[in-house]
Amino acid sequence: CDQLHSTLFFFPCKVEGEKNMFLTLPRYVRCPPPDKWWKRRYVFSNTWRFWGRQRNCYKFAVLSLQHAWQNAYRGRKQKKGFVRRLWIERLKAAAEEHDLKYEQLVVGLDMAQIQLDRKVLTHLAIYEPKTFKAIAEIARISYGEGLMAATGKQPEGVFTRVVHW
């Protein structure tokens, strides 16, 4: 069979005495490559960006891949803390623009029963400063004079719905 047809595929096979052979798709399904081949292929497909023997030698590739996955797992956990600290720093800066401390802002919003998380507050501080100014004013009033003062008088341009618990 000197000519190759478009219906033939080249796959490694478990046939004794022959390492690789051309197979049609039905013969490939009956005789797939060995599990060891798929296992190595999976490892090397994940280490193709690595440098040196960690990329080509299976033993070193497995060790470096395990190490890389451990670092990735740890990094996903560290990223969440980093982003939260970034939100807090941004809120501190935004609160200082309105003559508030970060703690006063958070406690004042809690006393006014405004349940916005740090991510949303940071977004408001960056992209909607007028809204954040109104929220900071509510926090200042509720922190300084108590909850009744905060719900009694609202800043201009803020529409609120009072929820009775």
C-alpha positions in Angstrom: 0.0 0.0 0.0 2.3 2.8 -1.3 -0.4 5.5 -1.6 -2.1 7.0 1.4 -5.8 7.7 1.2 -7.7 10.4 3.0 -9.6 7.8 5.0 -6.4 6.4 6.7 -5.1 7.6 10.0 -1.7 7.2 11.6 -2.0 6.1 15.2 0.2 4.0 17.6 -1.3 0.6 18.2 -0.9 -2.4 20.6 -0.3 -4.9 17.9 2.7 -7.1 18.7 5.8 -6.6 16.6 4.6 -3.3 15.1 5.1 0.0 16.9 3.0 2.3 14.6 0.7 1.5 11.8 -1.9 3.1 9.5 -5.4 2.3 10.6 -8.8 3.2 9.5 -11.1 4.8 12.0 -13.0 1.5 12.8 -9.7 -0.3 13.4 -8.5 2.5 15.6 -11.6 2.3 17.7 -11.0 -1.5 18.2 -7.3 -1.0 18.8 -6.7 2.3 20.6 -3.2 3.5 21.7 -2.1 2.2 25.1 -3.0 3.9 28.3 0.6 4.7 28.9 0.7 6.7 25.6 -2.3 8.8 26.6 -0.9 9.4 30.0 2.4 10.7 28.7 0.6 12.7 26.0 -1.5 14.4 28.7 1.6 15.3 30.8 3.6 16.6 27.8 0.7 18.6 26.5 0.7 20.5 29.8 4.5 21.0 30.0 5.1 22.2 26.5 5.8 25.7 27.8 8.5 24.5 30.3 12.2 24.8 29.6 14.8 22.1 29.4 14.3 18.5 30.6 11.2 19.5 32.4 9.6 19.7 29.0 10.8 16.5 27.3 11.7 13.9 30.0 8.6 12.3 31.5 10.0 11.9 35.0 11.0 15.6 35.3 7.9 16.7 33.5 5.6 15.0 36.1 7.5 16.5 39.0 7.5 20.0 37.5 3.8 19.7 36.6 2.9 18.7 40.1 4.9 21.7 41.5 3.3 24.1 39.0 -0.2 22.9 39.9 0.5 23.4 43.6 1.7 26.9 42.9 -1.4 27.6 40.8 -3.7 26.3 43.6 -2.0 28.5 46.1 -2.0 31.5 43.8 -5.8 31.2 43.3 -6.2 31.5 47.0 -3.8 34.4 47.4 -5.4 36.3 44.5 -8.7 36.5 46.5 -7.0 38.1 49.4 -5.0 40.5 47.2 -8.1 41.7 45.5 -9.9 42.2 48.8 -7.0 44.3 50.1 -7.0 46.3 46.9 -10.7 47.1 47.4 -10.0 48.2 51.0 -7.2 50.5 49.9 -9.3 52.1 47.2 -12.2 52.6 49.7 -9.8 54.2 52.2 -8.7 56.7 49.6 -12.3 57.3 48.5 -13.5 57.8 52.0 -10.6 60.2 52.8 -11.8 62.4 49.8 -15.1 62.8 51.7 -13.5 63.4 55.1 -14.2 59.9 56.5 -12.1 57.1 57.7 -12.6 53.7 56.2 -13.9 52.3 59.5 -16.4 55.1 59.8 -17.6 54.4 56.3 -18.1 50.7 56.9 -19.7 51.1 60.3 -21.9 53.9 59.1 -23.2 51.9 56.2 -23.9 49.0 58.5 -25.8 51.2 60.9 -27.8 52.6 58.0 -28.6 49.0 56.9 -26.9 49.5 53.5 -25.6 46.2 52.5 -23.1 46.9 49.7 -20.0 44.9 49.6 -16.5 46.3 49.1 -16.4 45.4 45.4 -19.5 47.4 44.6 -18.5 50.3 46.8 -15.1 50.5 45.0 -16.9 50.4 41.6 -19.1 53.2 42.7 -16.2 55.2 44.0 -14.3 54.9 40.7 -17.0 55.1 38.1 -19.9 56.9 39.9 -18.4 59.5 42.3 -21.7 61.3 42.8 -23.4 58.2 44.0 -20.5 57.4 46.3 -20.6 60.9 47.7 -24.3 60.4 48.6 -23.5 57.0 50.2 -20.6 58.5 52.1 -22.9 61.3 53.4 -25.4 58.7 54.6 -22.6 56.8 56.3 -21.4 60.0 58.0 -24.8 60.9 59.3 -25.6 57.4 60.5 -22.2 57.1 62.2 -22.3 60.5 63.8 -25.9 60.7 64.9 -27.3 57.2 64.9 -29.7 55.3 62.7 -32.7 57.6 63.0 -30.8 60.6 61.7 -29.6 58.6 58.7 -33.1 57.4 57.7 -34.8 60.8 58.5 -32.9 63.0 56.1 -31.4 61.9 52.8 -29.0 63.7 50.6 -30.3 65.3 47.4 -30.8 63.2 44.3 -30.9 59.9 46.2 -34.0 57.7 45.9 -34.3 55.2 48.7 -36.8 52.7 49.9 -37.1 52.4 53.7 -37.3 48.8 54.8 -38.9 48.2 58.2 -37.5 45.0 59.9 
